[in-house]
Amino acid sequence: MTADPKTEYVWMMPNGKTVSLPANQYIDHALTWINNKINDQTIFPTKSGMAFPPSFLKEIKGIYIQMFRIIAHIFHNHFDKLVHLSLEAHWNSYFAHFISFVIEFDLIDRHELEPLGMLIDNLEAQGKIIPFNKDTH
């Protein structure tokens, strides 16, 4: 799956081998993987008194990276369809909230955000997202 022309995302199979997948298959794998993580009681405990695991932040970061990759693919490859459906304002608002949450809790490294770097910079310049701390990102 690609985002911009310079960025291809490959999927890591259970055996550790990476494979290049078309977007529909990559997205299906990613959403299934995210769903399995969210439904895993050892990662997201729902019973009173159960603690979150020490790996919780790592798990959340992995989920957010996969979500970002899907968003980047949609922006670069299907934004015209969002415009055609008059959904671009909603999509941009969703992305501004998503990326502000990512920035606030340092969930994705800045280099991973590069496929949408110009959009993020523009949203930051317009005051629509919280600013990156330039010293740490």
C-alpha positions in Angstrom: 0.0 0.0 0.0 1.3 3.4 -0.8 0.7 6.8 0.7 2.6 9.4 -1.4 4.8 8.4 -4.3 7.8 8.0 -2.0 6.1 5.9 0.7 5.1 2.3 0.5 3.9 0.4 3.6 4.6 -3.3 3.8 2.8 -5.8 6.1 4.7 -8.0 8.4 3.4 -11.5 8.4 3.3 -13.7 11.5 6.5 -15.5 10.3 8.3 -12.1 10.3 8.5 -11.8 6.5 7.3 -8.5 5.1 5.1 -8.5 2.1 3.9 -5.7 -0.3 0.1 -5.7 -0.4 -2.5 -3.8 -2.4 -4.3 -1.1 -0.2 -7.5 -3.1 0.3 -5.6 -6.1 1.7 -3.2 -4.0 3.8 -6.2 -2.1 5.2 -8.1 -5.3 5.9 -5.0 -6.8 7.7 -4.5 -3.5 9.7 -8.1 -3.2 10.8 -8.2 -6.8 11.8 -5.0 -6.5 13.7 -6.3 -3.3 15.5 -9.6 -5.0 16.3 -7.7 -8.0 17.8 -5.6 -5.7 19.9 -8.6 -3.8 21.2 -10.4 -7.0 22.1 -7.4 -8.4 23.9 -8.2 -8.3 27.6 -4.5 -8.4 28.5 -4.0 -5.1 26.6 -7.3 -3.4 27.2 -8.7 -4.8 30.4 -12.3 -4.2 31.0 -12.7 -5.9 34.4 -12.5 -3.8 37.6 -9.1 -4.1 39.3 -7.2 -5.3 36.2 -4.1 -3.3 35.4 -3.0 -2.2 32.0 0.2 -4.0 30.9 3.6 -2.3 30.9 3.5 -2.6 27.1 0.3 -0.5 26.9 2.0 2.6 25.4 3.9 0.5 22.8 0.6 -1.2 21.8 -1.2 2.1 21.5 1.6 3.5 19.4 1.4 0.5 17.0 -2.4 1.0 16.6 -2.0 4.7 15.9 0.8 4.1 13.4 -1.5 1.7 11.4 -4.4 4.2 11.6 -2.1 7.0 10.3 -0.9 4.8 7.4 -4.5 4.2 6.4 -5.3 8.0 6.7 -2.2 8.9 4.6 -3.2 6.4 1.9 -6.7 7.9 1.8 -5.4 11.5 1.6 -2.9 10.7 -1.2 -5.0 8.3 -3.2 -8.7 9.0 -2.6 -9.1 12.6 -1.5 -10.8 13.5 -4.8 -13.5 11.1 -3.9 -13.9 12.8 -0.5 -14.2 16.1 -2.3 -16.8 14.6 -4.8 -18.9 13.5 -1.8 -18.4 16.9 -0.1 -16.7 15.2 2.9 -13.4 17.0 2.8 -14.3 19.4 5.7 -15.3 16.5 7.9 -12.2 14.5 6.9 -9.9 17.4 7.6 -11.6 18.0 11.0 -11.2 14.3 11.9 -7.5 14.4 10.9 -6.9 17.6 12.9 -8.3 15.9 16.0 -6.5 12.7 15.3 -3.1 14.4 14.8 -3.5 16.7 17.8 -4.1 13.6 20.0 -1.0 12.0 18.4 1.1 15.1 19.1 -0.2 15.6 22.7 0.6 12.0 23.7 3.7 11.5 21.4 2.2 8.5 19.8 3.9 8.6 16.4 7.5 9.7 15.6 7.7 12.7 13.4 9.5 10.9 10.6 6.6 8.4 10.3 4.3 11.4 9.7 6.3 12.6 6.7 3.7 11.5 4.1 1.4 14.1 5.4 4.0 16.5 6.7 3.0 19.4 4.6 -0.6 19.1 5.7 0.4 18.8 9.3 2.6 21.9 8.9 -0.2 23.8 7.3 -2.7 22.9 10.0 -0.1 23.9 12.7 0.5 27.2 11.0 -3.2 27.9 10.9 -3.6 27.1 14.6 -5.9 24.1 13.8 -3.7 21.6 15.6 -1.5 21.8 18.7 2.1 22.6 17.8 4.9 20.1 17.8 7.5 20.7 20.5 10.4 21.4 18.1 12.9 20.3 20.6 11.6 16.7 20.9 10.2 16.0 17.5 
